[in-house]
């Protein structure tokens, strides 16, 4: 699964120089998906410049490196004077730092390609087929992507690839813009900075990883990159959720304005038995800045079904879900796919109205 240089241009990848030498080695990577494939290496003299991790499943990852090798390219040279050479193999290459833009293609159980284009240096994402809701076999995806790439797209992906890492500031009440795909924008709002709240002494049931930020995504998918915050304020939103702060800190989501938050905010609800090994005998409830506890004894044990502590780099939405909510003028399309998951349990979902009422009564709210 090797791209041509013309195809690489369309993804912002470093091009292969004609003078580079190509070599294949069996993959001995730890990850089982790659263990039966090959690693395709490109050398510029003794410098390893590019690695394509080709998987027998049909997927691959292409990354750029700048690794000095020695002993007829069988060893990775030490970086420091106190370091030791390491054998040139998939495991040791994966432990070294790649740089610049990469592409990762995995073939899912339906035979379609999950495609991600990102940048190691900036920690940003240029494209995600999941967010864009594109479900095509890889060959069809590649042909469509290259055919639709314009001069504007080439300039944009070049700018993405050459950009330096940014550390951006953000705060509660910020409106932000992001891209679903190369043409369509989405918009959202930051409702709650958990790290800032806890740092100031606020109580929070911290069963979330990293630094969580509560956001809501507006019911809008548009090619307009300049929707005003006044227009956004009039729109409905998908149910709020917690995400890692990376998308704001590194600039994947661009802040476009700020305004005071309304008094009533839809916060995610986390409700369940404590998972702390030091204090298991209590029930916890966290709704934004509201945190309450009850002793387990004498109260119905809710278990973990409604903990609602799933968190990722991006909200659990995609372009089709937001479009459907926009057209239906309702959040019903947001809830429908989640109900198919056995482990799903957001107590705000209307189908849990009975459980929600019992929870509120249990905590005297």
C-alpha positions in Angstrom: 0.0 0.0 0.0 2.4 2.6 -1.2 1.4 6.1 -2.5 2.9 7.8 -5.4 4.5 11.3 -4.9 1.5 12.9 -6.7 -0.8 11.2 -4.2 1.4 12.2 -1.3 1.1 15.8 -2.3 -2.7 15.6 -1.8 -2.2 14.5 1.8 0.7 16.9 2.6 3.2 14.0 3.1 6.9 14.3 2.6 7.8 13.2 -1.0 10.1 10.4 -1.7 13.3 11.6 -3.5 14.3 9.4 -6.5 17.8 9.0 -4.9 16.4 7.3 -1.8 16.8 3.5 -1.5 13.9 1.3 -0.7 14.2 -1.7 1.6 11.6 -4.1 3.1 11.9 -5.8 6.5 9.4 -8.2 8.2 7.3 -6.3 10.8 7.9 -7.5 14.3 5.8 -4.8 15.9 4.0 -5.6 19.1 0.6 -4.5 17.8 -1.1 -7.7 16.4 -2.6 -5.7 13.4 0.9 -5.0 12.2 2.7 -8.2 13.2 1.9 -10.0 9.9 2.9 -7.2 7.6 6.1 -5.6 6.4 7.9 -2.3 7.1 9.0 -0.5 3.9 12.0 1.7 4.7 13.4 4.6 2.6 17.0 5.5 3.1 18.8 8.7 2.1 22.4 7.3 2.5 22.5 6.1 6.1 19.5 8.3 7.2 16.2 6.6 7.5 13.7 9.1 6.0 10.4 7.4 5.6 8.6 4.2 7.0 5.5 2.6 5.5 4.0 0.1 8.0 2.1 -2.1 5.5 -0.4 -4.5 7.1 -1.6 -7.7 5.5 -5.1 -6.5 6.3 -4.7 -3.9 3.6 -4.1 -0.9 5.8 -0.9 1.1 6.3 0.7 4.0 8.1 3.2 6.3 6.4 5.5 8.4 8.6 8.6 10.6 8.1 11.7 10.0 10.2 15.2 11.4 10.4 17.1 8.5 12.0 20.8 8.0 11.6 21.7 4.3 11.1 25.0 2.5 11.2 26.6 -0.9 10.6 25.3 -1.2 7.0 21.8 0.1 8.1 21.2 -2.7 10.5 21.4 -0.6 13.7 19.9 2.7 14.8 22.7 5.0 15.9 22.5 6.4 19.4 21.2 9.9 19.8 23.5 10.9 22.7 27.2 10.0 23.5 26.0 7.8 26.4 23.4 5.9 24.3 23.8 2.5 22.6 22.9 1.4 19.1 19.6 -0.4 18.7 18.7 -3.0 16.1 16.8 -1.6 13.2 13.4 -3.3 13.4 9.8 -2.4 13.7 9.7 -2.2 17.5 12.7 0.0 17.8 11.7 2.3 15.0 8.2 2.7 16.6 10.0 3.9 19.8 11.7 6.7 17.9 10.0 10.0 17.2 8.5 10.5 13.7 7.9 14.0 12.5 5.7 16.0 10.2 2.5 14.8 8.6 1.4 11.2 8.5 -1.4 9.1 7.2 -3.0 6.1 8.9 -5.3 3.8 7.0 -7.0 0.8 8.6 -9.5 -1.5 7.0 -12.5 -2.2 9.2 -14.7 -5.3 9.4 -17.0 -3.8 6.7 -14.1 -3.6 4.2 -14.1 0.2 4.2 -11.1 2.4 5.1 -10.8 4.4 8.3 -8.4 7.3 7.3 -6.7 9.7 9.5 -4.3 12.5 8.4 -2.4 14.2 11.3 0.8 15.9 12.2 3.2 14.6 14.9 4.9 17.9 15.4 1.8 20.0 15.9 -0.4 17.3 17.5 -3.2 18.4 15.1 -5.6 16.4 12.8 -6.1 17.5 9.2 -8.8 14.9 8.3 -10.7 12.1 9.9 -13.0 9.9 7.8 -14.9 9.1 11.0 -15.8 12.8 11.6 -16.5 13.2 7.9 -18.7 10.0 7.8 -16.9 8.7 4.7 -17.2 5.0 4.3 -15.4 3.8 1.1 -13.0 1.0 0.2 -9.5 2.5 0.3 -9.0 2.4 -3.5 -12.2 4.4 -4.0 -11.4 6.8 -1.2 -7.9 7.5 -2.7 -9.2 8.0 -6.2 -12.0 10.4 -5.0 -9.6 12.3 -2.7 -7.0 12.9 -5.4 -9.6 13.7 -8.1 -11.3 16.3 -5.9 -8.1 17.9 -4.6 -7.9 21.6 -5.8 -5.1 24.1 -5.8 -6.7 25.6 -2.7 -6.6 22.2 -1.0 -2.9 21.7 -1.8 -2.1 25.1 -0.4 -4.1 24.3 2.8 -2.5 20.9 3.4 0.9 22.4 2.7 0.3 25.1 5.4 -0.9 22.4 7.8 2.2 20.3 7.2 4.7 23.2 7.6 3.0 24.8 10.6 4.8 24.9 14.0 3.3 23.7 17.2 0.9 26.2 19.0 -0.2 26.4 22.6 -3.5 28.2 22.4 -5.5 29.8 25.3 -9.2 29.1 25.8 -11.8 29.8 28.4 -15.4 29.1 29.4 -17.9 30.8 27.1 -15.6 30.5 24.1 -17.2 29.7 20.7 -15.1 27.6 18.4 -15.0 26.4 14.8 -13.6 23.1 13.5 -13.7 21.1 10.2 -15.8 18.0 9.7 -14.0 17.4 6.3 -12.2 19.5 3.7 -15.3 21.5 2.9 -17.7 21.6 5.8 -17.4 23.4 9.2 -18.9 22.7 12.5 -19.2 25.0 15.5 -19.4 24.5 19.3 -19.0 26.2 22.6 -16.9 25.6 25.8 -19.1 25.3 28.8 -16.9 24.2 31.6 -13.1 23.9 32.2 -12.8 21.1 34.8 -9.1 21.6 35.5 -9.6 25.3 36.3 -12.6 24.4 38.5 -10.7 21.7 40.5 -7.6 23.9 40.8 -9.7 26.7 42.4 -11.0 24.2 45.0 -14.2 23.0 43.4 -15.5 19.5 44.0 -15.7 17.1 41.0 -16.1 13.4 40.6 -12.9 13.0 38.6 -13.4 9.7 36.8 -12.3 11.2 33.5 -8.8 10.9 32.0 -6.5 13.9 31.2 -7.8 17.5 31.4 -11.5 17.4 30.5 -13.4 20.3 29.0 -17.2 20.3 28.7 -18.4 21.3 25.2 -21.6 21.4 23.2 -21.7 21.1 19.4 -24.3 23.3 17.6 -26.8 21.9 15.1 -25.1 23.3 12.0 -23.0 21.9 9.2 -21.9 24.5 6.7 -19.3 25.6 4.2 -19.4 29.1 5.7 -16.3 29.6 7.9 -17.6 32.9 9.3 -20.8 32.2 11.1 -21.1 34.8 13.8 -21.4 34.1 17.5 -24.8 35.9 17.5 -26.1 33.5 14.9 -24.7 30.5 16.8 -26.3 31.6 20.1 -29.7 31.1 18.5 -29.1 27.5 17.5 -29.8 24.3 19.4 -27.0 22.1 20.5 -26.3 18.4 20.8 -26.1 17.1 24.4 -22.9 18.4 26.0 -20.0 16.0 26.8 -16.4 16.0 28.1 -13.5 16.0 25.7 -9.7 16.2 26.2 -8.4 19.8 26.1 -5.9 18.9 23.3 -8.2 20.1 20.5 -8.2 23.6 22.0 -4.6 23.7 23.4 -3.0 22.7 20.0 -5.5 24.6 17.9 -7.6 22.0 16.1 -10.6 24.0 17.2 -10.2 27.7 16.6 -11.7 30.1 19.1 -13.9 32.7 17.3 -15.4 34.7 20.1 -16.7 34.7 23.7 -19.8 35.7 25.5 -21.2 35.1 29.0 -22.7 31.7 29.5 -26.5 31.3 30.2 -27.7 30.5 33.7 -29.1 27.2 32.7 -26.5 24.8 31.1 -26.8 21.3 29.9 -24.0 19.5 31.8 -23.2 15.8 31.4 -24.4 13.7 34.3 -22.1 11.2 35.9 -23.9 8.9 38.4 -22.9 5.7 40.0 -21.1 3.8 42.7 -17.6 5.1 43.6 -14.8 3.3 41.9 -12.2 4.4 44.4 -10.5 1.4 46.1 -10.2 3.6 49.2 -13.8 4.5 49.4 -16.2 2.2 47.5 -19.2 2.4 49.9 -20.8 5.5 48.5 -22.8 6.7 45.5 -21.6 9.7 43.5 -23.5 12.3 41.4 -21.7 14.9 39.4 -23.6 17.4 37.2 -21.1 20.0 36.1 -20.1 22.0 39.2 -22.6 20.1 41.3 -21.1 17.2 43.2 -22.9 15.1 45.8 -22.3 11.8 47.7 -24.6 9.4 49.5 -23.7 6.3 51.6 -24.1 3.1 49.7 -25.9 1.5 52.7 -29.6 2.1 52.6 -29.6 3.4 49.0 -30.1 1.5 45.8 -26.8 0.7 44.1 -26.8 2.2 40.5 -23.6 0.3 39.6 -21.6 1.8 36.7 -24.2 2.0 33.9 -24.7 5.8 34.2 -21.2 6.8 35.0 -21.0 8.4 31.6 -17.2 8.7 31.9 -16.2 8.0 28.3 -13.9 10.7 26.9 -11.8 11.1 23.8 -9.9 13.7 21.7 -13.2 14.6 19.9 -16.8 14.7 20.9 -18.8 11.5 20.1 -20.5 13.0 17.1 -19.9 13.0 13.4 -21.1 15.1 10.5 -24.1 12.9 9.7 -25.4 13.0 13.3 -25.2 16.8 13.4 -26.9 17.1 10.0 -29.7 14.8 11.2 -30.2 16.8 14.4 -30.2 20.1 12.3 -32.8 18.7 9.9 -35.0 17.1 12.7 -34.7 20.2 15.0 -34.2 17.6 17.7 -31.5 15.6 19.5 -33.3 12.3 18.8 -30.8 11.4 16.0 -28.0 12.0 18.5 -29.4 9.4 20.9 -30.5 6.7 18.4 -27.0 5.2 17.5 -25.9 5.2 21.1 -28.9 3.1 22.2 -27.4 0.2 20.1 -24.5 -0.1 22.5 -25.0 -2.4 25.4 -22.6 -0.4 27.6 -24.2 3.0 26.8 -26.0 4.7 29.7 -26.4 8.5 29.5 -29.2 9.2 32.0 -30.2 12.3 30.1 -31.4 10.1 27.3 -35.3 10.4 27.3 -35.6 6.6 27.4 -34.1 6.8 30.9 -36.7 9.2 32.2 -37.8 6.9 35.0 -34.2 6.3 36.1 -33.5 10.1 35.9 -36.5 10.9 38.1 -35.4 8.2 40.7 -31.9 9.6 40.8 -33.0 13.1 41.4 -35.3 12.0 44.2 -32.5 9.9 45.7 -30.3 13.0 46.0 -33.2 15.3 47.0 -32.9 17.5 43.9 
